[in-house]
Amino acid sequence: MPSSFLVTILTLLIGVSGMAQTPPKYPPTRQSDVGDDYFGTRVPDPYRWLEDDNAPETVAWVEAQNKVTFAFLETIPERKAIRDRLTKLWNYEKFSNPWRRGRRYFYTHNSGLQNQALLFVTEDLKRPGRLLLDPNALSKDGTVALSGLAVTEDGRHLAYSLSEAGSDWQTWKVRDVDTGKDLPDEIRWSKFSGASWLKDGSGFFYSRYDAPAAKDALTAVNRFQKLYFHKLGTSQAQDTLIYERKDQPDWGFSGEVSEDGRWLVITQWEGTEPKNRIFLKDLSRPGTAVEPFLEAFDAAYGIVDNEGETFFVRTDHEAPRYRLVAVQRNRPKPREWKVLIPQDPGGDVLEGVSLVGGRFVAQWMKDARSVVTFHRLDGQKSGDLALPGIGSATGFGGRREDSETFYTFQSFVHPPTVFRYDFKGGRSEVLRAPKVDSDPAAYDSRQVFYTSKDGTRIPMFIVHRKGIVLDGSHPTLLYGYGGFNISETPAFSPRILAWLEMGGVFALPNLRGGGEYGKSWHDAGRLDKKQNVFDDFIAAAQWLIENKVTCPSKLAINGGSNGGLLVGACMTQRPDLFGAAVPEVGVMDMLRYHRFTIGWAWKSDYLVSDTREGFLGLMKYSPLHNLRAGVAYPATLVTTGDHDDRVVPAHSHKFIATLQALQAGPAPVLTRIETKAGHGAGKPTDKQIAERADVLAFLVKVLGVKLPPSFHS
């Protein structure tokens, strides 16, 4: 066991003494004599009682912590100006890519400051659509959100799911598109699921878990997901169980009906493992059983489309940056595949493929930015899509016979703009271009490459006002994630724009553990190689300092979820390197993360403390267990939500309680706990603005940022 950890535990057991009181005064947090034995090592867990989110003592502790935090935030004179400016920047129209079913187009739209986006339907995209669903009308505070949408092939019925207060739990309902009224159908206890209709619109497939006990709905472990079919006009109790595996508690399933209507493609997932299985069910032959198709569980497989019994599959099997292959149903062995779009030899990642307009649309990632190419059905390249610049392009959905597709392009300073691509004319046109109260020409975006601790070359985006002098004086926000094969690409955000207007610099490194360079990049930052991610982030900070972008006292680090773990690990490993840390909804207790909701699923990226090797590996970087007495930690604002059932708030609660007990320096260490909010998805606009404004105000205060006069205008 690390000696620093023994110091930490000793301090927790006997209390902190001889340490100067640091402002503000934190609420007392009770310590208990609780702990676990891990292979002969007892690890105390004095704040475990905070894991019970329903306990009156926990509720009172949350209220007390928020009281201290908001009292601190209220002393920041710039807070109101920041919130006012952020509200202005947030007030722009937001559109989704349209999608067509039958003669109708469907799309979501937010006029600017609405808490939730509205769903519209139209037969002519050049005219305003008809309001079909307004989730803002379902709650007074905007905490009911749309979490899933599926429309029948003829456009007559809409299946939609709602989530409350940020929870991952979904309730599915069905709406008649003509009348705008709901049918009696209702599906409960669905989670991590979409809906897929039969081609005749008679019902849809969805996934769900067994109902948990009411008091444990936000913390109980989720296992044994099942795939069901719901027949329109019947009760959930009558739904047909399509597939389950009683011998495999960790298997999850999603079911999607093929475009030709013949196949139910069942994708089996196992937590966040970067691989899966594919099963098939022949819907043209009622009563046929589910059959295995790609079942080796040796790679990632995604069905793009099919022609009869030949399936087009995007996979990283023997191609860590992905390729597109044709696989026949009765000849699924790799030696019998036909390669259509090979892996790019230059290092680009085949991020996605769709079959629309009679051709394959291939979305590539080149050094974390988008490139799009067109291919004939035999895989031969037929052209390139000219994008507006360096940024991220998403969308390209539709049916094979469609003559158009839609995509969204955005960058750090350009808001998401929706384009329509005409396959017949071979050109793009702007369909929706939102206007933001800012001039993108005022900023520079560039990509640099730096060297990590082990010599690996890492890309990083840097954004700032044009003409600034790099003298080491600029407040800088370093953001990162680094996990679960998720790629961080250029994306527009009002909070980033506000930070830039303050005179700040924004930096985004593409850390290992993500998917920016394919499977090998992901593998290099997970399990026993997780420390590489932290080394990459620390090296990014060092590059920014060495190249006179900023200095330690002006450098803030930020990340959410797995990125919250990143911030927690880096601030405990190098507290001297940062002026501020903002870990959001972070995974902080690496010894117990797998004991709540879907946490067990993350063992594909993390180790697990149930094995000796896992315990020893996790103890090296677990943020909660690497806080030490006598260390001056950077100013810290931990954020979480009381309804977060992805990364339960106990992670943040136990971390901040320990940090407050051990902080040796004068910097404040606070927590902001949002009520009726979860992991982030579906959070109302007003809550997002309030939280972002408070984070920026905190950084202004602790980094000593002086707002320019133009910021107040």
For each residue, the residues with C-beta under 8 A, 3 or more apart:
1: 5 6 41 619
2: 5 6 619 620 626
3: 6 7
4: 7 8 626 628
5: 1 2 8 9 619 625 626 628
6: 1 2 3 9 10
7: 3 4 10 11 628 629 630
8: 4 5 11 12 625 626 627 628 629 658 662
9: 5 6 12 13 43 44
10: 6 7 13 14 629
11: 7 8 14 15 16 629 661 662
12: 8 9 31 44 46 658 661
13: 9 10 31 44 46
14: 10 11 17
15: 11
16: 11 19 629 661 662
17: 14
18:
19: 16 22 664
20:
21: 25
22: 19 663 665 666 667 668
23: 666 668
24: 68 71 72 668 670
25: 21 68
26: 29 65 68 660 669
27: 61 64 65 67 68
28:
29: 26 47 50 61 657 660 661
30: 49 57
31: 12 13 46 47
32: 46 47 48 49
33: 44 46
34: 44 45 46 48 49
35: 42 43 44 45 46
36: 42 43 45 591
37: 40 41 42 43
38: 41 42 43 591 609 612 615
39: 612 615
40: 37
41: 1 37 38 615
42: 35 36 37 38
43: 9 35 36 37 38 591 625
44: 9 12 13 33 34 35
45: 34 35 36 48 592 654
46: 12 13 31 32 33 34 35
47: 29 31 32 50 653 654 657 658
48: 32 34 45 51 654
49: 30 32 34 52 55 57 58
50: 29 47 58 61 650 653 654 657
51: 48 219 596 648 650 654
52: 49 55 58
53: 58 218 219 642 648 649 650
54: 58 59 215
55: 49 52 58 59
56: 59 60
57: 30 49 60 61
58: 49 50 52 53 54 55 61 62 653
59: 54 55 56 62 63
60: 56 57 63 64
61: 27 29 50 57 58 64 65 653
62: 58 59 65 66 642 653 673
63: 59 60 66 67
64: 27 60 61 67 68
65: 26 27 61 62 68 69 656 670 671 673
66: 62 63 69 70 671 672 673
67: 27 63 64 70 71
68: 24 25 26 27 64 65 71 72 670
69: 65 66 72 73 637 670 671 672
70: 66 67 73 74 672
71: 24 67 68 74 75
72: 24 68 69 75 76 668 670
73: 69 70 76 79 694 697 698
74: 70 71 79
75: 71 72
76: 72 73 79 697 698 700 701
77: 80
78: 81 82 697 700 701 707
79: 73 74 76 82 83 693 694 697
80: 77 83 84
81: 78 84 85 707 711 712
82: 78 79 85 86 498 693 696 697 700 707
83: 79 80 86 87 689 690 693 697
84: 80 81 87 88
85: 81 82 88 89 498 501 711 712
86: 82 83 89 90 494 495 498 689 692 693 696
87: 83 84 90 91 113 689
88: 84 85 91 437
89: 85 86 92 436 437 438 494 497 498
90: 86 87 112 113 494 685 688 689
91: 87 88 112 113 437
92: 89 112 415 434 435 436 437
93: 109 110 111 112 432 434 435
94: 109 110 112 117 416 434
95: 107 108 109 416 418 431 432 434
96: 107 108 109 117 408 418
97: 107 394 395 397 406 407 408 418
98: 105 106 107 125 406 418 431
99: 105 106 107 151 397 398 406
100: 104 105 106 398 399 402
101: 104 106 151 152 153 154 155
102: 153 154 155 156
103: 123 155
104: 100 101 121 122 123 151 155 177
105: 98 99 100 121 122 123 125 129
106: 98 99 100 101 119 120 121 132 149 151 155 158
107: 95 96 97 98 99 119 120 122 129
108: 95 96 117 118 119 120 146
109: 93 94 95 96 117 118 120 129
110: 93 94 114 116 117 118 685
111: 93 114
112: 90 91 92 93 94
113: 87 90 91 685 686
114: 110 111 117 118 136 685
115: 136 141 142 143 684 685 686 687
116: 110 134 135 136 142 144 145 146 682 684 685
117: 94 96 108 109 110 114 135 146
118: 108 109 110 114 131 133 134 135 136
119: 106 107 108 131 132 133 134 146 149 158 160
120: 106 107 108 109 128 129 130 131 132
121: 104 105 106 129 130 132 155 177
122: 104 105 107 125 127 128 129 130
123: 103 104 105
124: 127
125: 98 105 122 420 431
126:
127: 122 124
128: 120 122
129: 105 107 109 120 121 122 132
130: 120 121 122
131: 118 119 120 134 180
132: 106 119 120 121 129 158 175 177 180
133: 118 119 146 158 160 175 180
134: 116 118 119 131 137 138
135: 116 117 118 138 139 142 144 145 146 162
136: 114 115 116 118 139 142
137: 134
138: 134 135 144 162
139: 135 136 142 143 144 164
140:
141: 115 676 684
142: 115 116 135 136 139 684 685 686 687
143: 115 139 164 165 166 676 677 682 684 687
144: 116 135 138 139 162 163 164
145: 116 135 162 163 164 166 681 682 683 684
146: 108 116 117 119 133 135 149 160 161 162 682
147: 161 162 163 170 681 682
148: 159 160 161 170 172 193 194 195
149: 106 119 146 158 159 160 161
150: 158 159 160 194 195 196 197 204
151: 99 101 104 106 155 157 158 159 177 197
152: 101 155 156 157 158 197 201
153: 101 102 197 199 200 201
154: 101 102 201
155: 101 102 103 104 106 121 151 152 177
156: 102 152 176 177 178 201
157: 151 152 174 175 176 177 183 197 201 232
158: 106 119 132 133 149 150 151 152 174 175 177
159: 148 149 150 151 172 173 174 195 197 204
160: 119 133 146 148 149 150 172 173 174 175
161: 146 147 148 149 170 171 172 173 187 190 193 195
162: 135 138 144 145 146 147 170 171 173
163: 144 145 147 166 167 168 169 170 171 678 681 682
164: 139 143 144 145 167 169 643
165: 143 643 676 677 678
166: 143 145 163 641 643 644 676 677 678 679 680 681 682 683
167: 163 164 217 218 643 645 678
168: 163 191 192 597 598 645 646 678 679 681
169: 163 164 189 190 191 217 645
170: 147 148 161 162 163 190 191 193
171: 161 162 163 186 187 188 190
172: 148 159 160 161 185 186 187 188 190 195 206 230
173: 159 160 161 162 182 183 185 186 187
174: 157 158 159 160 182 183 185 232
175: 132 133 157 158 160 180 181 182 183
176: 156 157 179 180 181 182 183
177: 104 121 132 151 155 156 157 158 180
178: 156
179: 176
180: 131 132 133 175 176 177
181: 175 176
182: 173 174 175 176
183: 157 173 174 175 176 232 233
184: 233
185: 172 173 174 230 232 233 234
186: 171 172 173 236
187: 161 171 172 173 190 206 208 230 236 239
188: 171 172 208 211 236
189: 169 208 209 210 211 212
190: 161 169 170 171 172 187 193 206 207 208 209
191: 168 169 170 207 208 209 222 225
192: 168 207 225 252 598
193: 148 161 170 190 206 207 208 254
194: 148 150 206 254 256
195: 148 150 159 161 172 204 205 206
196: 150 204 205 206 255 256 257 264
197: 150 151 152 153 157 159 201 203 204 257
198: 201 202 203 204 257 261 283
199: 153 257 261
200: 153 261
201: 152 153 154 156 157 197 198 232
202: 198 231 232
203: 197 198 229 230 231 232
204: 150 159 195 196 197 198 229 230 232
205: 195 196 227 228 229 230 242 255 256 257 264
206: 172 187 190 193 194 195 196 227 228 230 255
207: 190 191 192 193 225 226 227 228 252 253 254 255
208: 187 188 189 190 191 193 225 226 228
209: 189 190 191 212 222 223 224 225 226
210: 189 224
211: 188 189
212: 189 209 216 217 220
213: 216 217 220
214: 217
215: 54
216: 212 213 219 220
217: 167 169 212 213 214 220 645
218: 53 167 597 643 644 645 648
219: 51 53 216 596 597 645 648
220: 212 213 216 217 597
221: 595 596 597 598 599 600
222: 191 209 225 597 598
223: 209 249 250 600
224: 209 210 244 246 249
225: 191 192 207 208 209 222 251 252 253
226: 207 208 209 241 243 244 253
227: 205 206 207 241 242 243 244 253 254 255 266
228: 205 206 207 208 239 240 241 242
229: 203 204 205 239 240 242
230: 172 185 187 203 204 205 206 234 236 239
231: 202 203 234 238 239 240
232: 157 174 183 185 201 202 203 204
233: 183 184 185
234: 185 230 231 238 239
235: 238
236: 186 187 188 230 239
237:
238: 231 234 235
239: 187 228 229 230 231 234 236
240: 228 229 231
241: 226 227 228 244
242: 205 227 228 229 255 264 266 281 290
243: 226 227 253 255 266 279 281 290
244: 224 226 227 241
245: 248 251
246: 224
247:
248: 245 251
249: 223 224
250: 223 270 271 600 601
251: 225 245 248 268 269 270
252: 192 207 225 268 269 270 271
253: 207 225 226 227 243 266 267 268 269
254: 193 194 207 227 266 267 269
255: 196 205 206 207 227 242 243 264 265 266 267
256: 194 196 205 264 265 267 303
257: 196 197 198 199 205 261 263 264 265 283
258: 261 262 263 264 265 303 305 306
259: 305 306 399 400
260: 263 306 308
261: 198 199 200 257 258 283 284
262: 258 282 283 284
263: 257 258 260 280 281 282 283 306
264: 196 205 242 255 256 257 258 280 281 283
265: 255 256 257 258 278 279 280 303
266: 227 242 243 253 254 255 278 279 280 281 290
267: 253 254 255 256 276 277 278 301 302 303
268: 251 252 253 276 277 278 279
269: 251 252 253 254 273 276
270: 250 251 252 273 275 276 297 601 604
271: 250 252 598 600 601 602 603 604
272: 484 601 602 604 605
273: 269 270 276 604
274: 300 316 485 519 522 604
275: 270 297 298 299 300 301
276: 267 268 269 270 273 297 300 301
277: 267 268 292 294 295 296 297 301
278: 265 266 267 268 293 294 295 301 303 313
279: 243 265 266 268 290 291 292 293 295
280: 263 264 265 266 290 291 292 293 329
281: 242 243 263 264 266 288 289 290 291
282: 262 263 285 288 291
283: 198 257 261 262 263 264 286
284: 261 262
285: 282 288
286: 283
287:
288: 281 282 285 291
289: 281
290: 242 243 266 279 280 281
291: 279 280 281 282 288
292: 277 279 280 295
293: 278 279 280 311 327 329 332
294: 277 278 301 313 327 332
295: 277 278 279 292
296: 277 299
297: 270 275 276 277
298: 275 317
299: 275 296 315 316 317 318
300: 274 275 276 315 316 317 322
301: 267 275 276 277 278 294 313 314 315 317
302: 267 313 314 315
303: 256 258 265 267 278 306 311 312 313
304: 312 313 314 324 353 354 355 360
305: 258 259 311 312 355 400
306: 258 259 260 263 303 309 310 311 312
307: 310 312
308: 260
309: 306 328 329 330
310: 306 307 326 327 328 329
311: 293 303 305 306 326 327 328 329
312: 303 304 305 306 307 324 325 326 327 340 353 355 360
313: 278 294 301 302 303 304 324 325 326 327 337
314: 301 302 304 322 323 324 350 352 353
315: 299 300 301 302 319 322 323 325
316: 274 299 300 319 320 321 322 323 518 519
317: 298 299 300 301 334
318: 299 334
319: 315 316 322 323 342 343
320: 316 343 518 519 520
321: 316 343 344 347 348 349 350 517 518 519
322: 300 314 315 316 319 343 349 350 351 518
323: 314 315 316 319 339 340 341 342 343 350
324: 304 312 313 314 339 340 341 350 353 360 362 379
325: 312 313 315 337 338 339 340
326: 310 311 312 313 337 338 340
327: 293 294 310 311 312 313 331 332 336 337
328: 309 310 311 331 332 336
329: 280 293 309 310 311 332
330: 309
331: 327 328 336
332: 293 294 327 328 329 336
333: 336 337
334: 317 318 337
335:
336: 327 328 331 332 333
337: 313 325 326 327 333 334
338: 325 326
339: 323 324 325 342 379
340: 312 323 324 325 326 360 375 377 378 379
341: 323 324 350 353 360 362 375 379
342: 319 323 339 345 379
343: 319 320 321 322 323 350
344: 321 347 348 349 350 364
345: 342
346:
347: 321 344 366 517
348: 321 344 364 365 366 371
349: 321 322 344 364 365 487 515 516 517 518
350: 314 321 322 323 324 341 343 344 353 362 363 364
351: 322 363 364 365 370 487 515
352: 314 362 363 396
353: 304 312 314 324 341 350 360 361 362 363
354: 304 360 361 396 397 398 405
355: 304 305 312 359 360 361 377 400
356: 359 361 396 397 398 399 400 402 405
357: 361 398 400 402 403 404 405 423
358: 377 400 401 423
359: 355 356 374 375 376 377 382 423
360: 304 312 324 340 341 353 354 355 374 375 376 377 379
361: 353 354 355 356 357 372 373 374 375 385 396 405
362: 324 341 350 352 353 372 373 374 375
363: 350 351 352 353 370 371 372 393 394 396
364: 344 348 349 350 351 370 371 372 373
365: 348 349 351 368 369 370 371 487 489 515 516
366: 347 348 369 370 371
367: 447 459 510 516
368: 365 447 459 461 487 488 489 490 510 516
369: 365 366 390 391 392 447 489 490
370: 351 363 364 365 366 387 391 392 393 394 409 489
371: 348 363 364 365 366 384 387
372: 361 362 363 364 384 385 387 393 396 407
373: 361 362 364 381 383 384 385
374: 359 360 361 362 381 382 383 384 385
375: 340 341 359 360 361 362 379 380 381 382
376: 359 360 379 380 382
377: 340 355 358 359 360
378: 340
379: 324 339 340 341 342 360 375 376
380: 375 376
381: 373 374 375
382: 359 374 375 376
383: 373 374 426
384: 371 372 373 374
385: 361 372 373 374 393 421 428
386: 428
387: 370 371 372 391 393 409
388: 391 409 414 417
389: 411 414
390: 369 411 445 447 490
391: 369 370 387 388 409 410 411 412 414 489 490
392: 369 370 409 410 411 489 490 491
393: 363 370 372 385 387 396 407 408 409
394: 97 363 370 407 408
395: 97 405 406 407 408
396: 352 354 356 361 363 372 393 405 406 407 421
397: 97 99 354 356 405 406
398: 99 100 354 356 357 402 404 405 406
399: 100 259 356 402
400: 259 305 355 356 357 358
401: 358
402: 100 356 357 398 399 405 423
403: 357 422 423 424
404: 357 398 420 421 422 423
405: 354 356 357 361 395 396 397 398 402 420 421 423
406: 97 98 99 395 396 397 398 418 419 420 421 431
407: 97 372 393 394 395 396 418 419 421
408: 96 97 393 394 395 416 417 418 419
409: 370 387 388 391 392 393 414 416 417 419
410: 391 392 414 415 416 417 490 491 492
411: 389 390 391 392 414 440 445 490 491 492
412: 391 443 445 461 463 490 491 492 493 496 506
413: 438 440 443 445 463 492 497 500
414: 388 389 391 409 410 411 417 440 492
415: 92 410 434 436 492
416: 94 95 408 409 410 434 492
417: 388 408 409 410 414 430 432 433 434
418: 95 96 97 98 406 407 408 430 431 432 433
419: 406 407 408 409 428 429 430 431
420: 125 404 405 406 428 429 431
421: 385 396 404 405 406 407 427 428
422: 403 404 425 426 427 428 429
423: 357 358 359 402 403 404 405 426
424: 403
425: 422
426: 383 422 423
427: 421 422
428: 385 386 419 420 421 422
429: 419 420 422
430: 417 418 419 433
431: 95 98 125 406 418 419 420
432: 93 95 417 418
433: 417 418 430
434: 92 93 94 95 415 416 417
435: 92 93
436: 89 92 415 494 497
437: 88 89 91 92
438: 89 413 442 497 501
439: 442
440: 411 413 414 443
441:
442: 438 439 465 466
443: 412 413 440 463 464 465 466 500
444: 463 464 465 466
445: 390 411 412 413 461 462 463 490
446: 461 462 463
447: 367 368 369 390 459 460 461 462
448: 459 460 462 543
449: 457 458 459 460
450: 457 458 460 509 539 540 543
451: 455 456 457 458 539
452: 455 456 457 458 512 532 535 536 539
453: 535 536 538 539
454: 532 535
455: 451 452
456: 451 452 512 524 532 536
457: 449 450 451 452
458: 449 450 451 452 509 510 511 512 536 539 540
459: 367 368 447 448 449 509 510 516
460: 447 448 449 450 507 508 509 510 540 543
461: 368 412 445 446 447 490 507 508 509
462: 445 446 447 448 505 506 507 549
463: 412 413 443 444 445 446 496 500 505 506 507
464: 443 444 468 474 500 504 505 506
465: 442 443 444 468 500 503
466: 442 443 444
467:
468: 464 465 474 503 505
469:
470: 474 547 548 549
471: 474 548
472: 545 548 549 550 551 554
473: 550 551 554
474: 464 468 470 471 503 504 505 549 550 554
475: 502 503 504 505 550 554 555 556 699 703 705
476: 504 505 506 507 544 549 550 554 555 556
477: 496 499 504 505 506 507 556 557 558 699
478: 507 509 537 540 541 544 555 556 557 558
479: 488 506 507 508 557 558 559 563
480: 488 508 509 511 537 540 557 558 559 563 566 567
481: 486 488 511 513 514 559 560 561 562 563 566
482: 511 512 513 514 525 533 536 537 562 563 566
483: 486 513 514 525 526 533 562 563 565 566 605
484: 272 513 514 522 562 602 605
485: 274 514 515 519 522
486: 481 483 514 515 562
487: 349 351 365 368 510 514 515 516
488: 368 479 480 481 508 510 511 514 516
489: 365 368 369 370 391 392
490: 368 369 390 391 392 410 411 412 445 461 508
491: 392 410 411 412
492: 410 411 412 413 414 415 416 496 497
493: 412 496 497
494: 86 89 90 436 497 498 692
495: 86 498 499 692 695 696
496: 412 463 477 492 493 499 500 506
497: 89 413 436 438 492 493 494 500 501
498: 82 85 86 89 494 495 501 502 692 696
499: 477 495 496 502 504 506 696
500: 413 443 463 464 465 496 497 503 504 505 506
501: 85 438 497 498 708 710 711
502: 475 498 499 696 700 705 707 708 711
503: 465 468 474 475 500 705 706 707 708
504: 464 474 475 476 477 499 500 705
505: 462 463 464 468 474 475 476 477 500 544 549 550
506: 412 462 463 464 476 477 479 496 499 500
507: 460 461 462 463 476 477 478 479 540 544 549
508: 460 461 479 480 488 490
509: 450 458 459 460 461 478 480 536 537 540
510: 367 368 458 459 460 487 488 514 516
511: 458 480 481 482 488 514 525 533 536 537 540 566
512: 452 456 458 482 521 522 524 525 529 532 533 536
513: 481 482 483 484 521 522 524 525 526 530 532 533 562 605
514: 481 482 483 484 485 486 487 488 510 511 521 522 525
515: 349 351 365 485 486 487 518 521 522
516: 349 365 367 368 459 487 488 510 521
517: 321 347 349 520 521
518: 316 320 321 322 349 515 521 522
519: 274 316 320 321 485 522 523
520: 320 517 523 524
521: 512 513 514 515 516 517 518 524 525
522: 274 484 485 512 513 514 515 518 519 525 526
523: 519 520 526 529
524: 456 512 513 520 521 529 532
525: 482 483 511 512 513 514 521 522 529 530 532 533 536
526: 483 513 522 523 529 530 604 605 606
527: 530 604 605 606 607 617
528: 607 613 617
529: 512 523 524 525 526 532
530: 513 525 526 527 533 534 605 606 607 617 621
531: 534 535 620 621
532: 452 454 456 512 513 524 525 529 535 536
533: 482 483 511 512 513 525 530 536 537 566
534: 530 531 537 538 566 569 570 573 621
535: 452 453 454 531 532 538 539
536: 452 453 456 458 482 509 511 512 525 532 533 539 540
537: 478 480 482 509 511 533 534 540 541 557 566 570
538: 453 534 535 541 542 570 573 574 577
539: 450 451 452 453 458 535 536 542 543
540: 450 458 460 478 480 507 509 511 536 537 543 544
541: 478 537 538 544 545 555 557 570 574 577 578
542: 538 539 545 546 577
543: 448 450 460 539 540 546 547
544: 476 478 505 507 540 541 547 549 550 555
545: 472 541 542 548 549 550 551 552 555 577
546: 542 543
547: 470 543 544
548: 470 471 472 545
549: 462 470 472 474 476 505 507 544 545
550: 472 473 474 475 476 505 544 545 554 555
551: 472 473 545 554 555
552: 545 555 576 577 578 579
553: 579 703 704
554: 472 473 474 475 476 550 551 579 703 704
555: 475 476 478 541 544 545 550 551 552 577 578 579 580
556: 475 476 477 478 578 579 580 581 582 699 703
557: 477 478 479 480 537 541 567 570 571 578 580 581 582
558: 477 478 479 480 563 567 581 582 583 584 695
559: 479 480 481 562 563 564 565 566 567 583 584 586
560: 481 563 564 583 584 585 586 680
561: 481 564 565 584 585 586 587 646 647 679 680
562: 481 482 483 484 486 513 559 565 566 586 587 605
563: 479 480 481 482 483 558 559 560 566 567 583 584 586
564: 559 560 561 567 568 583 584 585 586 587 588 647 651 652
565: 483 559 561 562 568 569 583 586 587 588 590 623
566: 480 481 482 483 511 533 534 537 559 562 563 569 570 583
567: 480 557 558 559 563 564 570 571 581 582 583 586
568: 564 565 571 572 581 583 586 588 623 624 655
569: 534 565 566 572 573 621 622 623 626
570: 534 537 538 541 557 566 567 573 574 577 578 581
571: 557 567 568 574 575 578 581 583 623 633 634 636
572: 568 569 575 623 626 627 628 633
573: 534 538 569 570 621 626
574: 538 541 570 571 577 578
575: 571 572 578 631 632 633 634
576: 552
577: 538 541 542 545 552 555 570 574
578: 541 552 555 556 557 570 571 574 575 581 634
579: 552 553 554 555 556 634 635 702 703
580: 555 556 557 634 635 636 637 667 698 699 702 703
581: 556 557 558 567 568 570 571 578 633 634 635 636 637
582: 556 557 558 567 636 637 638 639 695 698 699
583: 558 559 560 563 564 565 566 567 568 571 586 588 623 636 638 639 652 655
584: 558 559 560 561 563 564 638 639 640
585: 560 561 564 639 640 641 644 646 647 652 679 680
586: 559 560 561 562 563 564 565 567 568 583 623 638 640 647 651 652 655
587: 561 562 564 565 590 593 599 602 606 647 651
588: 564 565 568 583 622 623 624 651 652 654 655
589: 592 593 622 624 625 650 651 654 655
590: 565 587 593 606 607 609 618 619 621 622 623 624 625
591: 36 38 43 609 615 618 619 622 624 625
592: 45 589 595 596 609
593: 587 589 590 596 599 602 606 647 651
594: 599 600 602 603 608 609 610
595: 221 592 599 600
596: 51 219 221 592 593 599 648 650
597: 168 218 219 220 221 222 645 646 648
598: 168 192 221 222 271 601 602 646
599: 221 587 593 594 595 596 602 647 648
600: 221 223 250 271 594 595 603 608
601: 250 270 271 272 598 604
602: 271 272 484 587 593 594 598 599 605 606
603: 271 594 600 606 607 608
604: 270 271 272 273 274 526 527 601
605: 272 483 484 513 526 527 530 562 602
606: 526 527 530 587 590 593 602 603 618
607: 527 528 530 590 603 611 613 614 615 617 618
608: 594 600 603 611 614 618
609: 38 590 591 592 594 614 615 618
610: 594 614 615
611: 607 608 614 615
612: 38 39 615 616
613: 528 607 616 617
614: 607 608 609 610 611 617 618
615: 38 39 41 591 607 609 610 611 612 618 619
616: 612 613 619 620
617: 527 528 530 607 613 614 620
618: 590 591 606 607 608 609 614 615 621 622
619: 1 2 5 590 591 615 616 622 625
620: 2 531 616 617 626
621: 530 531 534 569 573 590 618 626
622: 569 588 589 590 591 618 619 625 626
623: 565 568 569 571 572 583 586 588 590 626 627 655
624: 568 588 589 590 591 627 651 654 655 658
625: 5 8 43 589 590 591 619 622
626: 2 4 5 8 569 572 573 620 621 622 623
627: 8 572 623 624 631 633 655 658 659 662
628: 4 5 7 8 572 631 662
629: 7 8 10 11 16 662 664
630: 7 662 664
631: 575 627 628 662 663 664 665
632: 575 663 664 665 666 667
633: 571 572 575 581 627 636 659 662 663 664 665 667 669
634: 571 575 578 579 580 581 667
635: 579 580 581 667 668 669 698 702
636: 571 580 581 582 583 633 656 659 667 668 669 670
637: 69 580 581 582 670 671 672 694 695 698
638: 582 583 584 586 652 655 656 659 669 670 671 672
639: 582 583 584 585 652 671 672 673 674 691 695
640: 584 585 586 644 647 649 651 652 653 671 672 673 674
641: 166 585 644 649 673 674 675 676 677 678 679 680 683
642: 53 62 649 673 674 675 676 677
643: 164 165 166 167 218 676 677 678
644: 166 218 585 640 641 647 648 649 677 678 679
645: 167 168 169 217 218 219 597 648 678 679
646: 168 561 585 597 598 678 679
647: 561 564 585 586 587 593 599 640 644 651 679
648: 51 53 218 219 596 597 599 644 645 651
649: 53 640 641 642 644 652 653 673
650: 50 51 53 589 596 653 654
651: 564 586 587 588 589 593 624 640 647 648 654 655
652: 564 583 585 586 588 638 639 640 649 655 656 671 673
653: 47 50 58 61 62 640 649 650 656 657 671 673
654: 45 47 48 50 51 588 589 624 650 651 657 658
655: 568 583 586 588 589 623 624 627 638 651 652 658 659
656: 65 636 638 652 653 659 660 669 670 671
657: 29 47 50 653 654 660 661
658: 8 12 47 624 627 654 655 661 662
659: 627 633 636 638 655 656 662 663 669
660: 26 29 656 657 663 669
661: 11 12 16 29 657 658
662: 8 11 16 627 628 629 630 631 633 658 659
663: 22 631 632 633 659 660 667 669
664: 19 629 630 631 632 633
665: 22 631 632 633
666: 22 23 632
667: 22 580 632 633 634 635 636 663 702
668: 22 23 24 72 635 636 702
669: 26 633 635 636 638 656 659 660 663
670: 24 65 68 69 72 636 637 638 656 698
671: 65 66 69 637 638 639 640 652 653 656
672: 66 69 70 637 638 639 640 691 694 695
673: 62 65 66 639 640 641 642 649 652 653
674: 639 640 641 642 677 683 687 691
675: 641 642
676: 141 143 165 166 641 642 643
677: 143 165 166 641 642 643 644 674 683 687
678: 163 165 166 167 168 641 643 644 645 646 681 682 683
679: 166 168 561 585 641 644 645 646 647
680: 166 560 561 585 641 683
681: 145 147 163 166 168 678
682: 116 143 145 146 147 163 166 678
683: 145 166 641 674 677 678 680 687 688 691
684: 115 116 141 142 143 145 687 688
685: 90 110 113 114 115 116 142 688 689
686: 113 115 142 689 690
687: 115 142 143 674 677 683 684 690 691
688: 90 683 684 685 691 692
689: 83 86 87 90 685 686 692 693
690: 83 686 687 693 694
691: 639 672 674 683 687 688 694 695
692: 86 494 495 498 688 689 695 696
693: 79 82 83 86 689 690 696 697
694: 73 79 637 672 690 691 697 698
695: 495 558 582 637 639 672 691 692 698 699
696: 82 86 495 498 499 502 692 693 699 700
697: 73 76 78 79 82 83 693 694 700 701
698: 73 76 580 582 635 637 670 694 695 701 702
699: 475 477 556 580 582 695 696 702 703 705
700: 76 78 82 502 696 697 703 705 707
701: 76 78 697 698 704
702: 579 580 635 667 668 698 699
703: 475 553 554 556 579 580 699 700
704: 553 554 701
705: 475 502 503 504 699 700
706: 503
707: 78 81 82 502 503 700 711 712
708: 501 502 503 711
709: 712 713
710: 501 713
711: 81 85 501 502 707 708
712: 81 85 707 709
713: 709 710
